[in-house]
Amino acid sequence: MVYRRDHNQADIETLAQKFRESWNKGEVIRPWRRRHGEEVRALVRDEDWAWENFGKALSLAGIAFKTGNPWGGENLRRSVALALTRSKGRGRP
């Protein structure tokens, strides 16, 4: 298991604000994940963000499925991986 830096609440809120600006209320989540998936992966890989903290930021930003359940780290990681895999298979960038 890889241990990631535990970002503080201020860092999470800053990231949430950044994603909130790119989210339109009522937008479908799948295309949003596709557009931002590489950016999310880069932050996890290069800036040591934990998937769990990313989930907290997305939940704070109001980016969620229709159920409104908060994002968990593992379901976010899988969701981003699936969105990016499918977009590559369909010939999208």
MIVOVEX-494975 format. One record per residue (C-alpha): residue in three letters; y negated, z negated, x. Coordinates in steps of 0.1 Angstrom, whole numbers, padded with zeros to 4 digits, always signed. Each point is the difference from the previous one (the first is absolute). Example, Ala and Ser with C-alpha at 12.3 -4.5 7.8 and 13.67 -1.06 7.14 Angstrom:
REM MIVOVEX-494975
ALA+0045-0078+0123;SER-0034+0007+0014;
//
This chain:
REM MIVOVEX-494975
MET+0000+0000+0000;VAL-0034+0009+0013;TYR-0026-0027-0003;ARG-0035+0013-0010;ARG-0033-0017+0003;ASP-0008-0021-0030;HIS-0034+0013-0011;ASN-0023-0025-0016;GLN-0014+0002-0035;ALA-0033+0016+0011;ASP+0019+0029+0017;ILE+0021+0005-0031;GLU-0031+0001-0022;THR-0017+0025+0023;LEU+0030+0023-0001;ALA+0002-0005-0038;GLN-0037+0011-0003;LYS+0007+0031+0021;PHE+0029+0010-0023;ARG-0019-0009-0031;GLU-0026+0026+0009;SER+0027+0027+0001;TRP+0017-0010-0033;ASN-0010+0013-0034;LYS+0009-0022-0029;GLY+0028+0017-0019;GLU+0010+0021+0030;VAL+0037+0007+0004;ILE+0014-0020+0029;ARG+0024+0025+0015;PRO-0026+0025+0012;TRP-0022-0028+0013;ARG+0029-0013+0021;ARG+0006+0035+0013;ARG-0037+0004+0010;HIS-0002-0034+0017;GLY+0036-0005+0012;GLU-0006+0012+0036;GLU-0031-0022+0003;VAL+0020-0030-0013;ARG+0028+0007+0025;ALA-0025+0004+0029;LEU-0016-0034-0008;VAL+0034-0016-0001;ARG+0011+0016+0032;ASP-0032+0000+0020;GLU-0020-0030-0013;ASP+0030-0023-0007;TRP-0005-0003-0037;ALA+0029-0016-0019;TRP+0012+0019-0030;GLU-0003-0033-0020;ASN-0037-0002+0008;PHE-0005+0036-0009;GLY+0016-0008-0033;LYS-0024-0028-0005;ALA-0030+0023+0008;LEU+0012+0027-0025;SER+0006-0026-0027;LEU-0036-0014+0006;ALA-0013+0035-0002;GLY+0016+0005-0034;ILE+0024+0027+0012;ALA+0032-0006-0019;PHE+0027+0014-0022;LYS-0005-0002-0037;THR+0020-0033-0001;GLY-0028-0017+0020;ASN+0025-0017+0022;PRO-0014-0008+0035;TRP+0013+0020+0030;GLY+0026-0015+0022;GLY+0003+0010+0036;GLU+0034+0016-0002;ASN-0007+0019-0032;LEU-0032+0013+0014;ARG+0017+0012+0032;ARG+0027+0018-0020;SER-0026+0015-0024;VAL-0021+0014+0028;ALA+0030+0014+0018;LEU+0013+0016-0032;ALA-0034+0015-0008;LEU-0003+0015+0035;THR+0035+0013+0001;ARG-0003+0017-0033;SER-0033+0016+0008;LYS+0014+0014+0033;GLY+0029+0014-0019;ARG-0023+0018-0025;GLY-0020+0017+0028;ARG-0031-0022-0005;PRO-0019-0013+0031;
//
